[in-house]
């Protein structure tokens, strides 16, 4: 998506327009009004006396509201404009647009104001993949409203457009006659309602109720920010990134229909404004010290949708956690398997990881007991269904060959898994981080079994399995000549030997022997992987390395946040701080909003991080990256009913305090002063000196 586009959103309803507020979408253009994976407006163009408007500026009021300042005319904007136009737009079950035209002349003026409107009702997959529609369109005027509709058998969607000012309505839009007195103004409010029911049927909220809902959203945002820990810091870019993360996380909250009033993180704008198992879990882990309620909802909802049968079309197995849930036309007619689709190999183990981490932070044993069967089913999936090659490793191979995902790890693009020389392995594939997640899940599941489910025999068995997995993993994945872990094993059990950022996830999982951790950390901070801004997905010099390739050389902020967490786990405080510094410095160039990914060019070669051309923004786990980096810089770790603080700050941050951190301890404060210099290369060593870890201060 171009940065010239203006985006507002609320849950999985969002509007993407140009800088004038206009929408002129093609079949492959991700502009329009979208809700529940359908585009409800593909054309929305304002003219005054037949002329398009020129943008002066855009005021980003809130994530759900924006304001466009415009003047009529063409060519240069440095004309003696006698008229100005303000479009103020707020999203929510559609959107409401207040249109105000001001006359700055000393003579009255008569204007023809026109809004052209149309909808292609495209499924989001049709937009993404440039596919044709199969249903029937209709348009009619009823009770002073324009009704646009689409129908394909039982699948029906409609858009209802109305205005407060008198208008001549035709099937292509609304026309207003406006008379403005000298120094006067004319205004109207236009309501655009997106409904899942046929046009003319009752559905959705009434316009007044939706207006009141929007009026409550600002207060809701203020409450959301006030409830989060308060950051005190002497480095402005970190303060900006922190607030931006909180606001974007609020914007990306999505309430699934099965849990009204409860929210989990949607994955990202524009393609992924829905529930994703992996993305929601990773984001909930990042946000745990700040908004633990997101994790609780994520766990409950994913548990409700957990797989119960073997279904090849959806790549479903008993116990498997879903990958993606969609509500559009192609899913309804099983032209896509996302109802839900289960084709990911990592979310199931990560579900157990999140459940354990959530309990460690919150002390909510009630939820752990409620979800015991779901967690046991997830652990069972690892052994019974995920070992496709019979070698004791989690691997993947889609059963839905037509529309299923080929790569079912987080690096899910077609060429993300490769040998050093660039060749692509066959299937099944067992990527290294999947084994780390499985190892972590077994150990965490053992803790829950022993302490909460009161099943010591099950705990012993899980610990035995984890120890065996770790031994075999070091034997089969370790690349002796270069001292790192291979990206994957292929179908023949051979190493897919490219050097990748996945090694950092292995540190986070704890599967790496301490004797090998130093070599892994050296690679992560070495010149082939570390660009100066962050760790690249694939090392420079590998056969498929491309600094602007989706998973083959770009820098992903989310990836780096978990790598930093993994480095902290093994005592590499300075190295974790260096990664945090790079990512947070990059955030300053994106106005505090980290994108999905950015270019993996060497920092010395560019004065700024190079944008990736089609990165999602905002994206949930990039939004969560500054939050997790704050945790790693402060060294926050739960220890029983206490929170341990063991800080290591990058140079440039003198004072850092996080106040009112929620958890099983109530609310506590964490303080740190900067001590680490990052301007020179150091011998890589776990930091054993410095101040001893301390307990956070209770409020």
N, C-alpha and C positions, 0 to 999 in steps of 0.2 A: 504494500500500500504506500502511495506517495505521502510524504510528510505535508504536502499542500492540502490534503484532505482534512476535513473537520469531522471529528467523531464525538458523539455523545452516547451514553449507554446506561442502562439500568437492567441488571441481571442479563437475560439473554435477548432483550430487546435493545436494538441500537440503530442509530441513524448515521450514515456516512455521506457527506456532501462535499461540494467544492467550497472555495473560500467565499462565495457569494451566498451560500446556503442552498444552491441549486443542485438538483439530482438529474443526471442524464446518463442512465446506466445502459451499457450494452450487456449482452449475455455473459460476457467474461469479466465484467467490471464490478468490483465489490462495493459499489455505492448503492444507496437506497435506504429504505426503512425495512429492517429485518426483525422478525420475532418468531421464536420456535422454528428456526431453520427455514423460514419462508420469507421471500422479499415481498412486502406488501405495497411498496411504492418503488417504481423504477424511473419515474419522471416526476419532477416537482420544480417547475421553472417559473420565476417571477419576472414580469415585465411591467414597465410603466410607459404608457403611450407607445407600446410596441417595441420599446427598447430594453435590452438587457442592462443589468446594473453593474457598476464597477465596485469592487470591494475596497474599502479604506482600511478596515481592521476587523479582527475577530476577538471578542472578549470571552475568554474561557471562564465562565462564571462558576460552574461546578461540573463534575463528571457527567451529570445528567442534563445540563443546561448550558447554552451558549448564546451569544448575541453577535449579529453581523451588522456592521456599519457600512452603508452603501450610498452611492450617488448614481443618478441616471447618466446616460450618455456613453459614447464610445471613445476610443483613443485615450489620450492622456487624462489622468484624473485631476490635473492642475487646471481645471476649468473653473469659471466663476459659477459654481453650482448654486442654483436657487432652491433646489430641493435636496433633502437627505432622507434616507430610508433606514429604519432599524427593524431587523427581524430578530425576535427573541424566541428561542425554541427550547422546549423542555420535553424530554422523552419519558415514556411510561405507558405501557399498553398501546403504543402508537406514539403520537406526539401532539403537542399544542403549540401553535405558533402565533405570537402577537406581532402584527405588522403595523408599524407606525410610520407615516410620511409627514414630514414637516416642511412647511413653506416659509422660506427665509426672505421672500420678496415683499415689497410693499403693495403688490397687486394680487388679487385673488387669482386662482388657477383651477381649471377643470381637468381632471385626469381620468384615464382609463387604466385601471389596475387589473392585471390578468395573472392567474395562476394556472399553468398547464399541469395536469395530473394524469398519470397512467400507472398501471401495475402489470408486470409480467408474471407475478406470483411464482418466481423461480425458486426451486429448491436450492439450498446453499450448495449442494453437490453439483447441481446443474450450472451454477455460476462458476464454481471452481473448475469444473471439467468441461465446460462449454457444450452442454447437452441440450437437446430440443425438448419442448413441452409436448404433452400428449392430450391434455384436457381441453375444455371449452371456456372461452371468456365471455363475459357479459358486462354491460354498463347501462345504468339507468338512473333517473332522477326520481326521488321519492321523498315526500314530506320536507322539501327544501334541502335535501341532501344528495350528494353524488355517491352512488353505490357502485363500486368496482368489484367484480366477483370472478371466481374461477372454480370450476367443478370438473372432477374426474371420478366417476362412479360415486362412492361414498365420501371421497375426500373433497372438502369444500373450504375455501378461504375467501374472505371478503375484506374490503377496505371501505370505510364510511367517512365522507368528508363533509363538514358543515362549517358555517361561519356565522359570527354574530352580526355583521353588517349585511344589509340587503345585497344580494348578488344574483346575476343571471347565470344559471348553472346549465351547462351542456355536458355531453358525455366525455368531453376532453378537458374540463376544468371549470373554473369560476371566474366571472368577470364582474368587477366593481366599478361604479361611477362615483368618483370622489371629487367634491368641491372643497377647496382649501382657501379660507380667507387669508388676508395678509397676516403674516407671522402666525398662522394657524396650523393645525395638524388634523390628520385623519387617521383613524385606527380601526382595526378589526382583529378578532381572534379567530383563527382557523383551527378546527379540531380534526385530527386524523386518527381514526380508531381502527386498530387491527383486530380482527375477530376470526376465530376458528370455525364459526358457524356460517351457514348460508346468509347472503345479504338479505336484510329485511327481518331476519329472525333475531330474537333476543339473545344477546351474548356479550360478554365482556362487561366492564364497569361502565355506568352512565358517565357522560362527559363531566358533569359536576363532581362526581365521586373521584374520577381520575384527576381532575384539577386539584382537589383537596389532597389527594395522595402525593402529587408533585410538590404541593406546598409543604407537606410534612417531610419530604426527603432532605431538605436542607438541615432541619433539626435533627434528623436521623444521622446525617453525616457528622454533625458537630458532636453528637453523643458518642458515635463510634470512635472519633479521634480522642475525645476526652477520656474514654474508658481505656485506651491503650496507654502503655507506659510513656512517661514524659522524658524526652531526650534533652540533655544539657551538654553542649559541646562547643569548643572554640573553633571548629572548622565548619564554615558555612555550607560547603557542598554536601557534607554528611547530613546536616539538618534539613536541607532541601530534599535530598534523596529519601530521608526517613518520612517526612510528611507526604511526599509524592507516593511512596509505597503504601502508606496507610489509606490515602484517598483512592488510589487505584485498586487496592484490595477491596475497599468498600464497593467500588464500581463493579468489580467482577463477581460480587456475591450473586449466587444463583440459587433460587428456591425451587427444587424439583417438585413436580406436582404431587408426589407421594409423601412429601414432608412440608406442607405449607407452613410458612412462618419461620422455617429453619433454613439456613444458608450454608452452602459450601462454595469453594472457589471454582468458577468456570475457567477454562484454560486460557482463552485469549481472543482478542479482536483481530480480524473479522471472522476467521474461519472456525474458531473453536469456542464459541460462546455457549458451551453446554458442559455436561458432566463428563470428565475424563478421569478414569481411575488413577492412572499414574500421576497426572498433573495435579489432581486434587490432593493426593497423598503427599507428594513432595512439597506442595505449597503449604499444606497443613503442618508439616514438620518444620518448615522455615518459620511459620508464624506462631508456633506453640507458645513461646515466651510472651507473646503480644496479644493474641486473640485465640485462646485455646478452644473456644466454642466452635470454631470452624472445623477443628479436628473431630470433635464429637459428632457433628452432623455428617461429616465425610464418612466416618466409621459406620454410623447407623445406616446411611443411604446405600453405601457400597455393600453392606451386609444384607440389606433387603434385596438387592439385585444380584447377589452372589449366584454363580452358576449352579444348576441342579441336575443337569442331564448332559448327555453327549449329543451335540448338535453341530454337524460339520459346517453348515451354512454360516452360523454365527461363531464358529471356533469355540464353542462353549464346552466346558467340562464341569462336573460336580466340584464345587469348592473354588472355582476360578473367579477372580475379581474382574469386573467388566473393564473394557478399554474405553468405550465411547457410547454415548446414548444420544440418539437423534429423534426428531419429531416431524420431519418433513415428508413430502410426497413420495420420494424415492424409497424411503424407509417403510412407509405405509404399504407400498406395493411390492415390498421385498426385492426391489432393484438394488438395494444396499442392505447389508445385514445388521444395521446399527439400531436394533430394537430390544435390547442392546447388543453390541458386538464385543466379543471377549478376547480378541486377538492381540493380547500383550502378554509377555512372559515374565514381567517383573512386578506388576501391581499386586499379585497375590501374596508374594513374600513380603512386599512393602506394607501390605495391610497389617500384618502381624507386627512389623517394626513400629508402625504408627501407633497401634494399640498399646504396645508396651511403653513407648516414649510418652504417650499421652498420660498414662497412669503414673509414670515417674514424675511428671510435672504437676499433675492435678490431684493425685491421690484418689481419683474417681474409680474406686474398685467396683462400684455398682455397675457401671457400663462394661467393665471387663467381664463381670459375671454374666451380664445380659448377652454379650457377644462371644461367649465361650465356644458355642458350637460352630459359629462362623469362623473363629480363629482356628479351631481344630480342623475344620474342613479345608481351610487354606493350607495349613501345614501338611495335611494328607495329600493335597493336590501336588505339592512339590515332589513327593516320592512316587505317587501312583500314576500321575498323568503327565508330568513335565519331563520325565526322564525318557525322551523319545529314542535315544540311542542305546539305552540299556547300560550306560557306563557310569551312572550315578550323578550325572550333571543335568541341570536344567537346560533344555534346548527348545528350539521352536521350528516349526514347519507348518505353514498355513494349510488347513484342510479345504478352505474355500479358495480355490485357485483363481476364480474369476474376479471377485471383488474384496477378498480378504487382504490384510496387510502382509507384505512379504517379510519385512524386518519387524520383529515384534519386541525389540528392545527400545530404549528411549531414543537411540539414534536410528530412526525408522525410515530414512530415505534409502533409495534403491542401492546406492553405492557406498554406504557408510561402513560396511564390514569388508575389509580387504586384506590381502597379504601385503608384505613389504613391497613387492614388485607391482602392486596394483591389481592383480587378478582378484576376481570375486569367487569365494567358496560356494559350494553347493549347499543343499539343505539336508538334514537339520543343521542348525548352527547353535553352538553353546558359547555365548559371549561371556567374558570373564566376570563382569559385574553382576550377572545373574547368579553366579555361584556365591559371590560375596553377600548378596541380599538373602539368599537361601540360608547361608551360614548364620547371618545375623538373626534372621527370623527364628531359626531353631533355638539359638541361645536365649533370645528374648521370650520365645514361647515357653522354654524351660523355666524361666523365672516366674512367668505368670502361672504356669502349672503348679509349681512348688509353693508359691506364696499365696495365691488367690484361689485357684481351682482345687487346691489341696490334693494333687495327684502326683506324688513324688516319683512313682514308677514311670509315668509319662515324661516327667522332667529328666530323669536319668537317661531314658532312651533318646530324647532329643539332644542332650549334651553328648552322648556317645556318637550319634549321627553327625553332629557338627564337627567333632574332633576328627572323625574319619574323613569327612569332606575336606577339611583343611589340609590334612596330610596328602590326600590324592591331588588336590588342587595345586599344591606346591610342586608336586612331582610332574604334573602334566602341563601346566600353564607357564612355568618359569622359563624364560629365554636366557639360557646360561651365558651366551657370549656377550650380551648387552645388558644383562641384569635388570629386566623388567618383566611384567606379566604380559603374555600374548593377548591380543584382542579377543580371540575366540579359539575354539577347536572346531574343525570341520567335521563332515560326516564320517571321515575315516579316522578321526581322533588325532589328526595332525594339527600343529599349531598354525593359526592364522596370525602371523607374527608381526603385524604392524604395531608401532608404538602409538598409543592413544591416551587421551585424558581419562579413559575408564580406569586406569591405575589409581587415580585419586579416589574413585568410588570404592575401590578395594580397601584403601586405608580407612575410609569412613565405616565400612562394614566390619572391620576388625579381623578379617581373614588373613591379613599379611603377617608373617612371622616378624618379630622385632629385628631379627638379624638381616632381613631383607628390606625393612622400611626405609633405611637411609638411602639405599640405591634408588628406590622408587621415588622418594622425595627429590633426589638429585635430578632425576629425569623431569619431574614436574616443574621444577624451577630452572631447568637447563634451557639453552637457547633454542633447541628444536621444538619444545612444547610451549615455553613461556614467551609471549610476545612483548612483555612489558606492560601490556594492558590486562593480560590474563592468560590462562592456559588454553592452548588451542585444542580442538577436538581430535585432530590428527597431527602428528609431528611433521615439521618441515623436513623434506627429503624423502618421505614415504611416496610410493608410486602414485597414489591418488591425491596427494596434498594439493589443496587449492585454498588460498586464504579467503576466498569468497564462495567456497563450496559449502553447502548446507551443513553437513556433518563431517567434512573432510578438511578442516583447516580454520574454520571460523572460531570465534570465542563466544561461548554461551555463559552469561552471568550466573544462571542457575547451576550449571555444571561446576563453575568455579566456587560457588558458595559451599557446595558439598565437598569439594576437594579441600578447601580451607578447613572445614570441620574435620575431615579425615586427618589432615596434617596435625591439627591440635590434639587429636586422639593419641597420636604417637609422640607427642612432645615437641613437635616442630613449630614452636610459637612464632618465631621470626618469619618463617616461610609462609605461614598462614596470614600473618600481618601484611606481607609483601603482596600476596594475592588480593587481599582485601583492599589495599591501597590502590592497586591497578584498576580493579573493577569500579571502585568508588570514584577514582579520578575520571574514569570513562563516563560515569553517570553524569558528571558535571557538564559534559558536552551534549548530553541528551536532556538537559533541563531537569535532571533528577530522575527521569523515567528511563530505566534500562530497557532496551529492546530485547526481543527474543535472542538475537545473535548480532554480532558485528564482525567486521573483517579481521582476519588473523595476521595482518601485516605487522612487521617489526615496528615497535613504538618509535624507534629512532628514525624510521623512514617517513613517518607522518607526524604532523603536529596534533592530530586528533584521531580518535577511533573511526575507521571507515564504516559507513553504514552498509548493512546487508540489504539488498534491494527489496526483498519481500518479507522482511521480518514482521511478526505480529507485535503490535504495541497498542495498548498495554497487554502484557502476557503475564499470567498468574505467577509462574515460578521465577520469572525475571523480576516481577514486583516483590516477590518474597526474598530475593537474593540479598538486598541490603539488610533485611531483618536478621537473616542467618549470619551474615558477616558481622553484624553488631554482637550477636551471641558469641561468635568465635573470638572477636577482639577482646571482649570482656571475659572470656573463658567461663561462661555460665554453664554449670552442670548441676542437676539435682543430686543431692546426697541425702537419702532419707527424707526427713521433713525440713531439710535446709537447702539453700541454694549456695553453691560454692562460686566464688569469684576469683579468677586467676588471669588477670589482664595481660595483654601484650598488644600495644598500639603501634600503628605505623608512624613514621616521622611525619610531622605536620599536624598531628593531633596532640595537643598538650593536656587537655582535660576532657574526660568523657564520663558522663553519668547517665544512667538509665533508672528512672524513678518509678515506683509503683509497679514492679514486675509481679504479675499474678501467678499463683501456683498453690500447691498444697500447704505452703508456709504462710498463706495470706497474701500480703503485699510487702515487697522488700525493695531496697535501693541498692544499686551497684555503682561503685565509683572507680575511676582509673586515671592515672597520669601517664603521659607518654614517656617511654624510655628507649625505644628501639630506633636505631639509625638504619636506614635502608639505602643509603647512597653508595654503598660499596659492597662488593661480593665478599661473602664470608665462607669459611669452611662449614659445610652443612653438618649441624649437630642438633640433636634435641636440646632445648634450652632447659638446663637444670638449675641455673642460678636465678637471681632476681628475687623479688618478694615472694614469700610463701602464699599459697592460696588462702583465701579468707572467706568467711561466711558473709553473705549479703546482710545489710542492716535492715532490721524489721521496721516497719512504719509505726 
